[in-house]
Amino acid sequence: MRSYLDTGLESVRFKDRYGLPFSVALKAHFMRTVAQSNFLKHGRYRLGKEYAEFGRVQFEDTETEMIYLLKSSGAITVEAARQLRFFGRDEFDTSDVTLAIYKFTNEGLDLSVVEARRVPGRKKLVALDEPRKIGTWLFAPDDGAPFDQSYPDSFEELGDIDMDDEGDVGS
């Protein structure tokens, strides 16, 4: 949540300075970079290095020893449908990673989790099952006034850039 709010503030500063707001790609990359920084500072979590250079956020909860990869809800359904065109459901490998799926709504931030499955022959992770909702964090400060959500949320427009471990784009 803090990464999202920090991205909004920085986007406003950028627009004041340069006359244009952040692009969708820059919003997504900036938000993920702030999230990575926050995980590095937190004692309970350890930032995963496997995807960090590509702007992905993987982290380990050191109390539960669970490993999570953060993904937007907009990319989850599309990725699975695309991969299921090429592979049968039983061809996907298991993974020790859980996908932490975020979605911004008018009310706040929804967070869900689902077991990740590895695409055959690749390191790419997808969700084949229905995510389980963990909760919603409301956009409401202590005074109860709602957070202004009057502008459209374009984080979902970016989707998954489908970058492999070497930084190459492709399927």
C-alpha positions as CSV (number, residue, x, y, z in Angstrom):
1,M,0.0,0.0,0.0
2,R,2.8,2.4,0.9
3,S,4.5,1.7,-2.4
4,Y,1.3,2.6,-4.3
5,L,0.8,5.9,-2.3
6,D,4.5,6.8,-2.7
7,T,4.2,6.2,-6.5
8,G,1.2,8.6,-6.7
9,L,3.1,11.3,-4.8
10,E,6.2,10.9,-7.0
11,S,4.1,11.0,-10.2
12,V,2.6,14.3,-9.1
13,R,6.1,15.7,-8.4
14,F,7.3,14.4,-11.8
15,K,4.3,16.1,-13.6
16,D,5.0,19.4,-11.8
17,R,8.7,19.2,-12.8
18,Y,8.3,18.0,-16.4
19,G,4.7,18.7,-17.4
20,L,3.8,15.1,-18.0
21,P,2.7,12.4,-15.5
22,F,4.5,9.0,-15.1
23,S,3.8,6.6,-17.9
24,V,2.1,3.3,-17.0
25,A,5.4,1.5,-17.3
26,L,7.2,3.9,-15.0
27,K,4.4,3.8,-12.5
28,A,4.6,0.0,-12.3
29,H,8.4,-0.1,-12.2
30,F,8.6,2.7,-9.5
31,M,6.0,1.0,-7.3
32,R,7.8,-2.3,-7.5
33,T,11.1,-0.6,-6.7
34,V,9.7,1.1,-3.7
35,A,8.2,-2.3,-2.6
36,Q,11.6,-3.9,-3.0
37,S,13.2,-1.2,-0.8
38,N,10.5,-1.6,1.9
39,F,11.1,-5.4,2.0
40,L,14.8,-4.8,2.4
41,K,14.2,-2.6,5.4
42,H,11.7,-4.9,7.1
43,G,13.1,-7.5,9.7
44,R,10.5,-10.2,9.0
45,Y,11.0,-10.4,5.2
46,R,13.9,-11.2,3.0
47,L,13.9,-9.8,-0.6
48,G,14.4,-12.4,-3.2
49,K,17.1,-11.6,-5.8
50,E,16.0,-14.0,-8.5
51,Y,13.6,-11.5,-10.2
52,A,14.7,-8.1,-8.6
53,E,16.7,-6.9,-11.5
54,F,13.7,-7.2,-13.8
55,G,11.5,-5.1,-11.4
56,R,9.6,-8.1,-10.0
57,V,9.1,-8.4,-6.2
58,Q,9.8,-11.8,-4.7
59,F,10.2,-12.1,-0.9
60,E,10.4,-14.6,1.9
61,D,8.5,-14.4,5.1
62,T,11.2,-15.5,7.6
63,E,8.6,-16.4,10.2
64,T,6.7,-18.8,8.1
65,E,9.5,-19.6,5.5
66,M,6.9,-19.0,2.7
67,I,8.2,-17.5,-0.5
68,Y,6.0,-15.1,-2.4
69,L,6.1,-13.4,-5.8
70,L,4.0,-10.2,-6.1
71,K,1.8,-10.0,-9.2
72,S,-1.0,-7.8,-10.3
73,S,-4.5,-9.3,-10.7
74,G,-4.7,-8.0,-14.2
75,A,-1.9,-10.2,-15.4
76,I,-2.9,-13.4,-13.6
77,T,-6.0,-14.5,-15.6
78,V,-4.5,-13.5,-19.0
79,E,-1.2,-15.4,-18.3
80,A,-2.9,-18.6,-17.3
81,A,-5.2,-18.6,-20.3
82,R,-2.3,-17.9,-22.6
83,Q,-0.2,-20.7,-21.2
84,L,-3.1,-23.2,-21.1
85,R,-3.3,-22.8,-24.9
86,F,0.1,-24.4,-25.2
87,F,0.2,-26.9,-22.4
88,G,-2.2,-29.2,-20.6
89,R,-2.9,-28.5,-17.0
90,D,-1.0,-31.6,-15.8
91,E,2.2,-30.5,-17.7
92,F,2.8,-27.6,-15.3
93,D,5.4,-28.2,-12.6
94,T,4.9,-27.5,-9.0
95,S,6.7,-24.6,-7.3
96,D,7.7,-23.6,-3.8
97,V,6.5,-20.1,-4.5
98,T,3.1,-18.6,-3.7
99,L,1.8,-15.8,-5.8
100,A,0.7,-12.7,-3.8
101,I,-1.8,-11.0,-6.0
102,Y,-2.8,-7.4,-5.6
103,K,-5.7,-5.4,-7.0
104,F,-6.5,-1.8,-6.5
105,T,-10.2,-1.1,-6.2
106,N,-12.2,2.1,-5.4
107,E,-12.3,0.9,-1.7
108,G,-8.7,-0.1,-1.3
109,L,-6.1,-2.7,-1.9
110,D,-7.2,-6.3,-2.3
111,L,-4.7,-9.1,-1.6
112,S,-5.1,-12.7,-2.5
113,V,-2.7,-15.7,-2.7
114,V,-2.6,-18.8,-4.9
115,E,-0.1,-21.6,-5.5
116,A,2.3,-20.9,-8.3
117,R,2.8,-23.4,-11.1
118,R,5.9,-23.4,-13.3
119,V,5.4,-23.2,-17.1
120,P,7.0,-26.3,-18.7
121,G,10.7,-25.7,-19.6
122,R,10.8,-22.1,-18.2
123,K,11.1,-20.3,-14.8
124,K,7.8,-18.4,-15.5
125,L,5.2,-18.9,-12.8
126,V,1.4,-18.8,-13.3
127,A,-1.7,-19.3,-11.3
128,L,-3.9,-22.1,-12.5
129,D,-6.3,-22.2,-9.5
130,E,-8.6,-19.6,-8.1
131,P,-6.8,-17.2,-5.8
132,R,-7.9,-17.1,-2.1
133,K,-8.6,-13.6,-0.9
134,I,-6.7,-12.6,2.2
135,G,-8.3,-9.2,2.8
136,T,-8.8,-5.6,1.8
137,W,-6.9,-2.6,3.1
138,L,-9.1,0.4,2.8
139,F,-8.1,3.8,1.4
140,A,-9.2,5.7,4.6
141,P,-6.9,7.7,6.9
142,D,-7.4,7.9,10.6
143,D,-10.0,10.7,10.2
144,G,-12.2,8.4,8.2
145,A,-12.2,10.5,5.0
146,P,-11.9,8.2,2.0
147,F,-8.8,8.3,-0.2
148,D,-9.4,10.1,-3.5
149,Q,-9.8,7.4,-6.2
150,S,-11.3,9.7,-8.8
151,Y,-8.6,9.0,-11.4
152,P,-8.5,5.7,-13.3
153,D,-6.0,3.1,-12.0
154,S,-3.8,2.2,-14.9
155,F,-1.6,-0.3,-13.1
156,E,-3.5,-3.2,-14.7
157,E,-2.9,-1.9,-18.2
158,L,0.8,-2.8,-18.0
159,G,0.2,-6.5,-17.4
160,D,3.1,-8.9,-17.4
161,I,6.1,-7.9,-19.6
162,D,6.9,-11.6,-20.0
163,M,10.6,-11.1,-19.4
164,D,12.8,-14.2,-18.9
165,D,15.7,-14.5,-16.5
166,E,18.2,-13.0,-19.0
167,G,16.0,-10.0,-19.7
168,D,14.8,-11.2,-23.0
169,V,11.2,-10.6,-24.0
170,G,9.2,-13.5,-25.4
171,S,7.1,-16.5,-24.6
